[in-house]
Every structure is written in C-alpha cells, then in structure tokens.
Amino acid sequence: MKLSIIIPYYNAEAWIGPMLDSLLDQDLPQEDYEIIVVDDGSTEEPVTLRRYMSAHPNIRCHRQKNAGVSMARNTGLGLVRGEWIWFCDSDDYVRPQVLGRLLTIAESRQLDLLWFNAVYVRPGKPLPAEKCDFEAVSPVRTGWEYVVNPPAKVGMAVWRYLVRSEILLSNGLRFHDVTYGEGRWFQLELVPHVQRTAHVDVDVYYYVQRQTSIMHGQKRKNYARFADNMFQYLEAVTAAMGDASVPAEARKYLMNRRDEDAYTLLKDLWQDCPVAFSRQYQQKLKALGALPLRITGGGKERFNRFLMNRPVLWPLVCRLYRLRHPVS
C-alpha cells in the first residue's frame, strides 16, 4: 500500500463528509491508500463516518477513549500499512486529483518528506490565487537545510507534508501528549532524520478557520496547560540548540524560533492569565536563557519586547492591564 492518511476525529459529524469526499476524489486507486479515522471518544454518533465506511473499504475507524489529538495520531501511527503517511484534520478538505502525482514526485526523487502549500480558508473571504504547478519542485535538501532556507513558507502544521512511514516508525517518532504546539514539537524531532526533502508549488491542503474564536477561548480557559505545553516545547528547542550534531545554521534558526515563541507565550499570558502567573513564566524563560528577547518587529512589538525583558516593568504592565481587563 502506498499511502496511509490519519485523521483524528471528535464529534466531527458536521465536517467529516467534505474531508472524506475530497480524499476519495483522487488520482490514485483506492486500493493503494487507506484512510484511518481515529475516533477519540466522540459523544455523538458518527452516522456520516459509518456511511462512508460501508461504501468505501479503504476507510476504517478505530475508536478509543478520549485522550486528545496527539494520542489519536499516535494510535493511527500504530495502524498504518502505507509506505507514506499524511496527517489530516477532520474539518478541512484537500485538493482533488493530486495524491498520485505527489507520490510520483516523492518517489522519483527518493524523498523522505515532500512539502506542499496549505491554503487558509476564512469564512466570507475569497481564496487566494490558485497555485498548481507540479513541475515547480525545489532542489532536494536535508531537513535542516530546508527549514533554515525554505523555498516556500514553512509552517508547523503536520498536514503540510507527506512523510515516508519508515522515517517515523524506525525512529520511534510520536506526538507528545500536549494540547498546544504538538505539531511544532513533532517537526522539531522529525527534521534531523530527514535527509532528502523538497517542496512542490501546489495548493494541496485547505485549512478551514471556522473555530478560531473558540480555540482562543479554550486557550484563555486553560492558560495553565497552554503555558506548560509551550514551555516544555521551548525546553526541547533549547536542548536542540545545545546538540553538537545540529548544524550551526540550524542552531541559529532554533535560537530565533525560541525567541519568537517565548514572545508569543508572554504575550498570550499577558492577555489571558493573572499577573502572578505571567510573572512566573517571565522568570522561567529567563532561567531557560530565552530572555532577554531581541528587540525586533513593529513599533508595538518592539515596545512589548522591551518591557518583557524588564523584571519589574513587565509585571507592572500586566497589573495595569488586569485592572482594565479583569480575569473572569
């Protein structure tokens, strides 16, 4: 079997149909690929999913107790039979008639991983100009070379690439049990094992941003877990920076990555949590070596970064913000 597609599923009755329709409308015989849906303890009956399974033998479902998206993907990794793996989400959709050509590119160039474009679909807004040039394939590089000098925008989402299953399974690569940042952490551990990768300039994955405000609300509600997950990831980045096997250019990239994510962490905590908690993570980031932050970005960001570097000023700014915007 050529390809295994892993889809975490949780109460996705309203969205799974379009995703499966798009995955079934492909230039690849259905016996050459499988769609593994991992039902992560849904509380709703998966009526639509069952209907598709009864009509298409290459769709199968594994049900488990609710454990989160990372554990659902790990379950899927234990079930794959394909030479290649692709992670998709249940509420998006993909370009029709592309999988066969993507696999041809990956196999003809003996790649470990093939990147492609993702399109962000925003309700009420038109899609950007379509990109669909299967001849526009970048030179083959190592994983670190690609990340440091990408031929196209590099995202952290796992649905941006096909990866050879041997790379994941032989190296025991799995998702960490975190709620936030699982994709970037997974990529951090995957890239060192990728010796041959390239990018094709084709819009393949359509990420539907229908739950942005809900996700932000969940982050506000669970800010402690969000902060803990992000800090664990930043610890992993710091460890990679100290790894002598990581190329010097990649260590510089990781330093910039840590700086950007440390800024994001403090900015989100400033907006979403009590002052003492924000102060605690300012101290933890300093002990990790992630502070002081670079003074970069636009005027507002530069000012924020300046304040975040000050152990007295930043908590004061957070306190003033909290006086005007109390935590509910």
C-alpha positions as a Markdown table, in Angstrom:
| # | Residue | x | y | z |
|---|---|---|---|---|
| 1 | Met | 0.0 | 0.0 | 0.0 |
| 2 | Lys | 1.3 | 3.4 | -0.9 |
| 3 | Leu | -0.3 | 5.9 | 1.5 |
| 4 | Ser | -1.9 | 6.0 | 4.9 |
| 5 | Ile | -3.9 | 9.0 | 5.9 |
| 6 | Ile | -4.5 | 9.5 | 9.6 |
| 7 | Ile | -7.5 | 11.7 | 10.7 |
| 8 | Pro | -8.2 | 12.4 | 14.4 |
| 9 | Tyr | -12.0 | 12.6 | 14.9 |
| 10 | Tyr | -14.0 | 14.0 | 17.7 |
| 11 | Asn | -17.7 | 14.9 | 17.3 |
| 12 | Ala | -17.0 | 15.9 | 13.7 |
| 13 | Glu | -20.3 | 14.8 | 12.2 |
| 14 | Ala | -20.9 | 18.2 | 10.6 |
| 15 | Trp | -17.5 | 18.3 | 8.8 |
| 16 | Ile | -16.2 | 14.8 | 8.1 |
| 17 | Gly | -18.2 | 14.4 | 4.9 |
| 18 | Pro | -16.4 | 17.1 | 2.8 |
| 19 | Met | -13.0 | 15.9 | 4.0 |
| 20 | Leu | -13.7 | 12.3 | 3.0 |
| 21 | Asp | -15.2 | 13.4 | -0.3 |
| 22 | Ser | -12.0 | 15.3 | -1.1 |
| 23 | Leu | -9.8 | 12.4 | -0.1 |
| 24 | Leu | -11.8 | 9.9 | -2.2 |
| 25 | Asp | -11.7 | 12.1 | -5.3 |
| 26 | Gln | -8.0 | 11.4 | -6.1 |
| 27 | Asp | -5.8 | 10.2 | -9.0 |
| 28 | Leu | -4.9 | 7.1 | -7.0 |
| 29 | Pro | -6.7 | 3.8 | -6.9 |
| 30 | Gln | -8.5 | 3.4 | -3.6 |
| 31 | Glu | -6.7 | 0.0 | -3.0 |
| 32 | Asp | -3.4 | 2.0 | -3.0 |
| 33 | Tyr | -4.3 | 4.1 | 0.0 |
| 34 | Glu | -6.1 | 3.9 | 3.3 |
| 35 | Ile | -7.9 | 6.5 | 5.4 |
| 36 | Ile | -7.6 | 5.7 | 9.1 |
| 37 | Val | -10.0 | 7.7 | 11.2 |
| 38 | Val | -9.3 | 7.6 | 15.0 |
| 39 | Asp | -12.5 | 8.4 | 16.9 |
| 40 | Asp | -11.2 | 10.0 | 20.1 |
| 41 | Gly | -14.1 | 9.2 | 22.3 |
| 42 | Ser | -16.8 | 11.1 | 20.5 |
| 43 | Thr | -20.1 | 11.6 | 22.4 |
| 44 | Glu | -22.1 | 11.9 | 19.2 |
| 45 | Glu | -23.0 | 9.0 | 16.9 |
| 46 | Pro | -20.7 | 9.1 | 13.8 |
| 47 | Val | -23.5 | 8.5 | 11.3 |
| 48 | Thr | -21.8 | 10.0 | 8.3 |
| 49 | Leu | -18.5 | 8.3 | 9.1 |
| 50 | Arg | -20.2 | 4.9 | 9.2 |
| 51 | Arg | -22.0 | 5.6 | 5.9 |
| 52 | Tyr | -18.6 | 6.3 | 4.2 |
| 53 | Met | -17.0 | 3.2 | 5.7 |
| 54 | Ser | -19.8 | 1.0 | 4.4 |
| 55 | Ala | -19.3 | 2.3 | 0.9 |
| 56 | His | -15.5 | 2.5 | 0.8 |
| 57 | Pro | -13.4 | -0.4 | 2.1 |
| 58 | Asn | -10.2 | 1.8 | 2.2 |
| 59 | Ile | -11.8 | 3.8 | 5.1 |
| 60 | Arg | -11.5 | 2.3 | 8.5 |
| 61 | Cys | -12.1 | 3.6 | 12.0 |
| 62 | His | -10.5 | 2.9 | 15.4 |
| 63 | Arg | -12.4 | 4.1 | 18.5 |
| 64 | Gln | -10.6 | 4.9 | 21.7 |
| 65 | Lys | -11.3 | 6.7 | 25.0 |
| 66 | Asn | -10.8 | 10.5 | 24.7 |
| 67 | Ala | -7.1 | 11.2 | 25.0 |
| 68 | Gly | -6.6 | 14.3 | 22.8 |
| 69 | Val | -5.4 | 14.8 | 19.2 |
| 70 | Ser | -1.8 | 13.8 | 19.8 |
| 71 | Met | -2.7 | 10.5 | 21.3 |
| 72 | Ala | -5.2 | 9.9 | 18.4 |
| 73 | Arg | -2.5 | 10.5 | 15.9 |
| 74 | Asn | -0.2 | 8.1 | 17.8 |
| 75 | Thr | -2.9 | 5.5 | 17.7 |
| 76 | Gly | -3.1 | 6.0 | 13.9 |
| 77 | Leu | 0.7 | 5.5 | 13.6 |
| 78 | Gly | 0.3 | 2.1 | 15.2 |
| 79 | Leu | -2.2 | 1.1 | 12.5 |
| 80 | Val | -0.6 | 2.3 | 9.2 |
| 81 | Arg | 0.2 | 0.0 | 6.4 |
| 82 | Gly | 1.3 | 2.5 | 3.8 |
| 83 | Glu | 4.8 | 3.5 | 2.6 |
| 84 | Trp | 3.9 | 7.1 | 3.1 |
| 85 | Ile | 1.9 | 8.9 | 5.9 |
| 86 | Trp | -0.2 | 12.1 | 5.8 |
| 87 | Phe | -1.9 | 13.7 | 8.8 |
| 88 | Cys | -5.2 | 15.5 | 8.1 |
| 89 | Asp | -7.8 | 17.0 | 10.3 |
| 90 | Ser | -11.5 | 16.1 | 10.1 |
| 91 | Asp | -12.9 | 19.6 | 9.5 |
| 92 | Asp | -10.8 | 20.7 | 6.5 |
| 93 | Tyr | -10.5 | 19.4 | 2.9 |
| 94 | Val | -7.9 | 18.7 | 0.3 |
| 95 | Arg | -7.4 | 19.3 | -3.4 |
| 96 | Pro | -8.9 | 16.6 | -5.7 |
| 97 | Gln | -6.8 | 14.6 | -8.1 |
| 98 | Val | -3.3 | 15.3 | -6.5 |
| 99 | Leu | -2.2 | 12.3 | -4.4 |
| 100 | Gly | -0.9 | 10.2 | -7.2 |
| 101 | Arg | 1.2 | 13.0 | -8.6 |
| 102 | Leu | 2.5 | 13.9 | -5.2 |
| 103 | Leu | 3.6 | 10.4 | -4.6 |
| 104 | Thr | 5.2 | 10.2 | -8.0 |
| 105 | Ile | 7.3 | 13.3 | -7.2 |
| 106 | Ala | 8.3 | 12.0 | -3.8 |
| 107 | Glu | 9.2 | 8.5 | -5.1 |
| 108 | Ser | 11.0 | 9.6 | -8.3 |
| 109 | Arg | 13.3 | 11.9 | -6.2 |
| 110 | Gln | 13.7 | 9.3 | -3.4 |
| 111 | Leu | 12.5 | 11.8 | -0.8 |
| 112 | Asp | 11.9 | 11.2 | 2.9 |
| 113 | Leu | 9.4 | 14.1 | 3.0 |
| 114 | Leu | 7.5 | 16.2 | 0.5 |
| 115 | Trp | 6.2 | 19.7 | 1.4 |
| 116 | Phe | 3.4 | 21.4 | -0.4 |
| 117 | Asn | 1.2 | 24.5 | 0.1 |
| 118 | Ala | -1.6 | 25.0 | 2.6 |
| 119 | Val | -4.4 | 27.5 | 2.0 |
| 120 | Tyr | -6.1 | 29.2 | 4.9 |
| 121 | Val | -9.9 | 29.3 | 4.2 |
| 122 | Arg | -11.5 | 32.2 | 6.0 |
| 123 | Pro | -15.3 | 32.4 | 6.1 |
| 124 | Gly | -16.6 | 35.2 | 3.8 |
| 125 | Lys | -13.2 | 35.9 | 2.2 |
| 126 | Pro | -12.1 | 34.8 | -1.3 |
| 127 | Leu | -9.4 | 32.2 | -1.7 |
| 128 | Pro | -6.0 | 33.5 | -2.9 |
| 129 | Ala | -4.9 | 32.9 | -6.5 |
| 130 | Glu | -4.5 | 29.2 | -7.1 |
| 131 | Lys | -1.1 | 27.5 | -7.3 |
| 132 | Cys | -0.9 | 24.2 | -9.1 |
| 133 | Asp | 2.4 | 23.7 | -10.8 |
| 134 | Phe | 3.6 | 20.1 | -10.4 |
| 135 | Glu | 6.7 | 21.0 | -12.3 |
| 136 | Ala | 7.8 | 23.6 | -9.8 |
| 137 | Val | 9.7 | 21.3 | -7.4 |
| 138 | Ser | 12.5 | 22.8 | -5.4 |
| 139 | Pro | 16.0 | 21.2 | -5.2 |
| 140 | Val | 16.4 | 18.3 | -2.8 |
| 141 | Arg | 17.9 | 19.3 | 0.5 |
| 142 | Thr | 18.3 | 17.9 | 4.0 |
| 143 | Gly | 15.6 | 18.6 | 6.6 |
| 144 | Trp | 17.6 | 21.2 | 8.4 |
| 145 | Glu | 18.7 | 22.9 | 5.1 |
| 146 | Tyr | 15.1 | 23.2 | 4.1 |
| 147 | Val | 13.9 | 24.7 | 7.4 |
| 148 | Val | 16.8 | 27.1 | 7.6 |
| 149 | Asn | 16.5 | 28.3 | 4.0 |
| 150 | Pro | 13.0 | 27.3 | 2.9 |
| 151 | Pro | 12.0 | 27.7 | -0.8 |
| 152 | Ala | 8.4 | 28.4 | 0.4 |
| 153 | Lys | 6.7 | 29.3 | 3.6 |
| 154 | Val | 7.4 | 26.7 | 6.4 |
| 155 | Gly | 4.5 | 26.0 | 8.7 |
| 156 | Met | 4.5 | 23.9 | 11.8 |
| 157 | Ala | 1.2 | 22.0 | 10.9 |
| 158 | Val | 1.6 | 18.3 | 10.2 |
| 159 | Trp | -0.8 | 18.4 | 7.2 |
| 160 | Arg | 1.7 | 20.4 | 5.2 |
| 161 | Tyr | 3.7 | 17.4 | 4.1 |
| 162 | Leu | 3.8 | 13.7 | 3.2 |
| 163 | Val | 6.5 | 11.7 | 5.1 |
| 164 | Arg | 7.9 | 8.3 | 4.4 |
| 165 | Ser | 6.5 | 6.0 | 7.1 |
| 166 | Glu | 9.9 | 4.3 | 7.7 |
| 167 | Ile | 11.3 | 7.6 | 8.9 |
| 168 | Leu | 8.6 | 7.8 | 11.7 |
| 169 | Leu | 8.4 | 4.2 | 12.6 |
| 170 | Ser | 12.1 | 3.2 | 12.6 |
| 171 | Asn | 13.0 | 6.3 | 14.7 |
| 172 | Gly | 10.1 | 5.8 | 17.1 |
| 173 | Leu | 8.8 | 9.3 | 16.4 |
| 174 | Arg | 5.5 | 10.1 | 18.2 |
| 175 | Phe | 3.5 | 13.1 | 19.2 |
| 176 | His | 3.9 | 14.4 | 22.7 |
| 177 | Asp | 0.8 | 14.4 | 24.9 |
| 178 | Val | 0.2 | 18.1 | 24.8 |
| 179 | Thr | -2.8 | 20.2 | 23.9 |
| 180 | Tyr | -0.9 | 23.1 | 22.3 |
| 181 | Gly | 2.1 | 23.1 | 20.0 |
| 182 | Glu | 2.2 | 19.3 | 19.2 |
| 183 | Gly | 2.9 | 19.9 | 15.5 |
| 184 | Arg | 5.9 | 22.2 | 16.1 |
| 185 | Trp | 7.4 | 19.8 | 18.6 |
| 186 | Phe | 6.8 | 16.8 | 16.3 |
| 187 | Gln | 8.5 | 18.7 | 13.5 |
| 188 | Leu | 11.5 | 19.6 | 15.7 |
| 189 | Glu | 12.1 | 15.9 | 16.3 |
| 190 | Leu | 11.4 | 14.8 | 12.7 |
| 191 | Val | 13.6 | 17.2 | 10.8 |
| 192 | Pro | 17.0 | 15.8 | 11.9 |
| 193 | His | 16.0 | 12.4 | 10.4 |
| 194 | Val | 15.1 | 13.9 | 7.0 |
| 195 | Gln | 18.0 | 13.5 | 4.6 |
| 196 | Arg | 16.1 | 14.3 | 1.4 |
| 197 | Thr | 13.2 | 16.7 | 1.2 |
| 198 | Ala | 11.7 | 19.1 | -1.4 |
| 199 | His | 8.7 | 21.4 | -1.9 |
| 200 | Val | 6.2 | 21.4 | -4.8 |
| 201 | Asp | 4.3 | 24.6 | -5.5 |
| 202 | Val | 0.8 | 23.2 | -5.4 |
| 203 | Asp | -2.1 | 24.2 | -3.1 |
| 204 | Val | -3.0 | 20.8 | -1.6 |
| 205 | Tyr | -4.4 | 21.3 | 1.9 |
| 206 | Tyr | -7.3 | 23.7 | 2.7 |
| 207 | Tyr | -7.4 | 24.7 | 6.4 |
| 208 | Val | -10.8 | 26.0 | 7.3 |
| 209 | Gln | -10.6 | 28.5 | 10.1 |
| 210 | Arg | -14.1 | 28.1 | 11.4 |
| 211 | Gln | -13.2 | 27.8 | 15.1 |
| 212 | Thr | -10.6 | 30.5 | 15.7 |
| 213 | Ser | -12.6 | 32.3 | 18.4 |
| 214 | Ile | -13.5 | 29.0 | 20.1 |
| 215 | Met | -9.8 | 27.9 | 20.2 |
| 216 | His | -8.8 | 31.3 | 21.7 |
| 217 | Gly | -11.5 | 30.8 | 24.3 |
| 218 | Gln | -10.2 | 27.4 | 25.2 |
| 219 | Lys | -6.7 | 28.9 | 25.5 |
| 220 | Arg | -8.0 | 31.5 | 27.9 |
| 221 | Lys | -9.8 | 28.9 | 30.0 |
| 222 | Asn | -6.8 | 26.5 | 30.0 |
| 223 | Tyr | -3.9 | 29.0 | 30.2 |
| 224 | Ala | -2.0 | 27.0 | 32.7 |
| 225 | Arg | -1.8 | 24.0 | 30.4 |
| 226 | Phe | -1.1 | 26.2 | 27.4 |
| 227 | Ala | 1.8 | 27.8 | 29.2 |
| 228 | Asp | 3.2 | 24.4 | 30.4 |
| 229 | Asn | 3.0 | 22.9 | 27.0 |
| 230 | Met | 4.7 | 25.9 | 25.3 |
| 231 | Phe | 7.4 | 25.9 | 28.0 |
| 232 | Gln | 8.1 | 22.2 | 27.5 |
| 233 | Tyr | 8.5 | 22.8 | 23.8 |
| 234 | Leu | 10.8 | 25.7 | 24.4 |
| 235 | Glu | 12.9 | 23.5 | 26.7 |
| 236 | Ala | 13.1 | 21.0 | 23.8 |
| 237 | Val | 14.2 | 23.8 | 21.4 |
| 238 | Thr | 16.9 | 24.8 | 23.9 |
| 239 | Ala | 18.2 | 21.3 | 24.2 |
| 240 | Ala | 18.4 | 21.0 | 20.4 |
| 241 | Met | 20.4 | 24.3 | 20.3 |
| 242 | Gly | 23.0 | 22.6 | 22.5 |
| 243 | Asp | 23.1 | 19.5 | 20.4 |
| 244 | Ala | 26.5 | 19.3 | 18.6 |
| 245 | Ser | 25.0 | 17.2 | 15.8 |
| 246 | Val | 22.7 | 20.1 | 14.8 |
| 247 | Pro | 24.3 | 22.3 | 12.1 |
| 248 | Ala | 25.4 | 25.8 | 13.2 |
| 249 | Glu | 22.9 | 27.5 | 10.9 |
| 250 | Ala | 20.1 | 25.3 | 12.3 |
| 251 | Arg | 21.1 | 26.3 | 15.9 |
| 252 | Lys | 20.8 | 29.9 | 14.9 |
| 253 | Tyr | 17.4 | 29.2 | 13.4 |
| 254 | Leu | 16.3 | 27.5 | 16.6 |
| 255 | Met | 17.5 | 30.5 | 18.7 |
| 256 | Asn | 15.3 | 32.7 | 16.6 |
| 257 | Arg | 12.4 | 30.2 | 16.8 |
| 258 | Arg | 12.8 | 30.2 | 20.6 |
| 259 | Asp | 12.8 | 34.0 | 20.7 |
| 260 | Glu | 9.6 | 34.2 | 18.7 |
| 261 | Asp | 7.8 | 31.6 | 20.7 |
| 262 | Ala | 8.9 | 33.0 | 24.0 |
| 263 | Tyr | 7.4 | 36.3 | 22.9 |
| 264 | Thr | 4.2 | 34.6 | 21.9 |
| 265 | Leu | 3.9 | 32.9 | 25.2 |
| 266 | Leu | 4.4 | 36.0 | 27.3 |
| 267 | Lys | 2.0 | 38.0 | 25.1 |
| 268 | Asp | -0.7 | 35.4 | 25.4 |
| 269 | Leu | -0.3 | 35.1 | 29.2 |
| 270 | Trp | -0.5 | 38.9 | 29.5 |
| 271 | Gln | -3.9 | 38.8 | 27.8 |
| 272 | Asp | -5.3 | 35.6 | 29.4 |
| 273 | Cys | -4.0 | 35.0 | 32.9 |
| 274 | Pro | -3.4 | 36.5 | 36.4 |
| 275 | Val | -0.3 | 38.7 | 36.9 |
| 276 | Ala | 1.5 | 36.3 | 39.2 |
| 277 | Phe | 1.3 | 33.6 | 36.6 |
| 278 | Ser | 2.7 | 35.8 | 33.9 |
| 279 | Arg | 5.5 | 36.9 | 36.2 |
| 280 | Gln | 6.3 | 33.2 | 37.0 |
| 281 | Tyr | 6.8 | 32.4 | 33.3 |
| 282 | Gln | 8.9 | 35.5 | 32.8 |
| 283 | Gln | 11.3 | 34.2 | 35.4 |
| 284 | Lys | 11.2 | 30.7 | 34.0 |
| 285 | Leu | 12.0 | 32.0 | 30.5 |
| 286 | Lys | 14.9 | 34.0 | 31.9 |
| 287 | Ala | 16.3 | 30.9 | 33.7 |
| 288 | Leu | 16.0 | 28.9 | 30.4 |
| 289 | Gly | 18.0 | 31.6 | 28.6 |
| 290 | Ala | 15.1 | 32.7 | 26.4 |
| 291 | Leu | 15.2 | 36.2 | 27.9 |
| 292 | Pro | 16.2 | 38.9 | 27.1 |
| 293 | Leu | 14.2 | 38.9 | 23.9 |
| 294 | Arg | 15.6 | 40.5 | 20.7 |
| 295 | Ile | 14.2 | 44.0 | 20.1 |
| 296 | Thr | 12.6 | 43.4 | 16.8 |
| 297 | Gly | 9.3 | 43.7 | 14.9 |
| 298 | Gly | 7.0 | 46.7 | 14.5 |
| 299 | Gly | 6.7 | 49.6 | 17.0 |
| 300 | Lys | 4.2 | 47.9 | 19.3 |
| 301 | Glu | 6.0 | 44.6 | 19.3 |
| 302 | Arg | 9.4 | 46.2 | 19.9 |
| 303 | Phe | 7.9 | 48.1 | 22.9 |
| 304 | Asn | 6.4 | 44.9 | 24.3 |
| 305 | Arg | 9.7 | 43.1 | 23.9 |
| 306 | Phe | 11.5 | 45.9 | 25.7 |
| 307 | Leu | 9.0 | 45.6 | 28.6 |
| 308 | Met | 9.1 | 41.8 | 28.7 |
| 309 | Asn | 12.9 | 42.0 | 29.3 |
| 310 | Arg | 12.4 | 44.1 | 32.5 |
| 311 | Pro | 11.6 | 42.0 | 35.6 |
| 312 | Val | 9.9 | 44.9 | 37.3 |
| 313 | Leu | 8.2 | 46.8 | 34.4 |
| 314 | Trp | 6.6 | 43.8 | 32.7 |
| 315 | Pro | 4.6 | 42.6 | 35.8 |
| 316 | Leu | 3.6 | 46.3 | 36.3 |
| 317 | Val | 2.2 | 46.5 | 32.8 |
| 318 | Cys | 0.4 | 43.2 | 33.3 |
| 319 | Arg | -1.1 | 44.5 | 36.5 |
| 320 | Leu | -2.3 | 47.7 | 34.8 |
| 321 | Tyr | -3.8 | 45.7 | 32.0 |
| 322 | Arg | -5.6 | 43.4 | 34.5 |
| 323 | Leu | -7.1 | 46.5 | 36.3 |
| 324 | Arg | -8.8 | 47.4 | 33.0 |
| 325 | His | -9.5 | 43.8 | 31.9 |
| 326 | Pro | -10.2 | 41.6 | 34.9 |
| 327 | Val | -9.8 | 37.8 | 34.5 |
| 328 | Ser | -13.3 | 36.4 | 34.6 |
